[in-house]
Amino acid sequence: MKKEFEIITQLSKAQRQEFDKDLQALYLQCHNALNGKLEKLKDVTASINLLDQVFLKVTFEYDNTIKDTVKGKITALKKYNNKEEYLVALARDKVSLN
């Protein structure tokens, strides 16, 4: 996880804010889709475009079993070299879902 930690620490303040906002929005989307019956959620993978500057594929999990606190944990993180590589990966992922 050292490499993943370095990716996060190299984000600018604005990119980090966007990253945090995106992860919160994903949690809320999952929470709403499950009608609030979300205690633990594992292996959620999302492609994230941070301000059209940094392109990531993030796998994470959420744990809401401790009172009203939600804990999120990144379990895998990949940084794409550029937007083109990111878009190719997105297209490939969409095809694999069909």
C-alpha positions in Angstrom: 0.0 0.0 0.0 3.0 2.3 0.1 2.6 3.0 -3.7 -1.1 3.8 -3.2 -0.3 6.1 -0.3 2.2 8.0 -2.4 -0.5 8.5 -5.1 -2.8 10.0 -2.5 -0.2 12.2 -0.9 0.9 13.6 -4.3 -2.6 15.0 -5.1 -3.0 18.7 -4.9 -5.3 20.2 -2.3 -8.1 20.6 -4.9 -7.6 17.1 -6.3 -7.7 15.6 -2.8 -11.0 17.5 -2.0 -12.5 16.2 -5.3 -11.3 12.7 -4.4 -12.9 12.8 -0.9 -16.1 14.3 -2.3 -16.3 11.6 -4.9 -15.8 8.8 -2.4 -18.5 10.3 -0.2 -20.9 10.6 -3.1 -20.3 6.9 -4.0 -21.1 5.9 -0.5 -24.3 7.9 -0.6 -25.3 6.4 -3.9 -24.7 2.8 -2.6 -26.5 3.7 0.7 -29.6 5.0 -1.3 -29.6 2.1 -3.7 -29.7 -0.3 -0.7 -32.5 1.7 1.0 -30.2 2.6 3.9 -29.5 -1.1 4.7 -25.8 -0.7 4.3 -23.6 -2.1 7.1 -20.6 -3.3 5.1 -19.8 -2.9 1.5 -16.7 -4.5 -0.1 -14.9 -4.5 -3.4 -16.5 -1.4 -4.8 -14.5 -0.2 -7.8 -14.8 3.2 -9.4 -13.0 5.1 -12.1 -12.4 8.7 -10.9 -11.4 11.7 -13.0 -10.0 14.4 -10.7 -10.4 17.8 -12.2 -9.4 16.4 -15.6 -5.8 16.2 -14.3 -5.5 12.9 -12.5 -7.2 9.6 -13.5 -7.6 6.8 -11.0 -9.2 3.4 -10.6 -10.1 2.9 -6.9 -11.3 -0.2 -5.1 -12.6 0.4 -1.6 -14.9 -0.8 1.2 -17.1 0.8 3.7 -18.0 -0.3 7.2 -20.9 1.2 9.1 -21.2 -1.3 11.9 -19.7 1.0 14.6 -22.5 3.4 15.7 -23.1 6.2 13.2 -19.6 6.4 12.0 -18.7 5.2 8.5 -15.2 4.0 7.9 -13.9 3.8 4.4 -10.8 1.9 3.4 -9.0 1.9 0.0 -8.0 -1.7 -0.9 -6.5 -1.0 -4.3 -5.5 2.1 -6.3 -4.2 2.5 -9.8 -3.2 5.8 -11.4 -3.5 6.0 -15.1 -0.6 7.7 -17.0 -2.9 10.0 -18.9 -6.5 10.7 -20.0 -6.3 8.5 -23.1 -5.2 5.5 -21.1 -8.0 6.2 -18.6 -10.6 6.4 -21.4 -9.4 3.2 -23.0 -9.7 1.4 -19.6 -13.2 2.8 -19.2 -14.3 1.6 -22.6 -12.8 -1.8 -21.9 -14.6 -2.0 -18.5 -17.9 -1.1 -20.1 -17.5 -3.8 -22.8 -16.7 -6.4 -20.1 -20.0 -5.6 -18.3 -22.1 -6.5 -21.4 
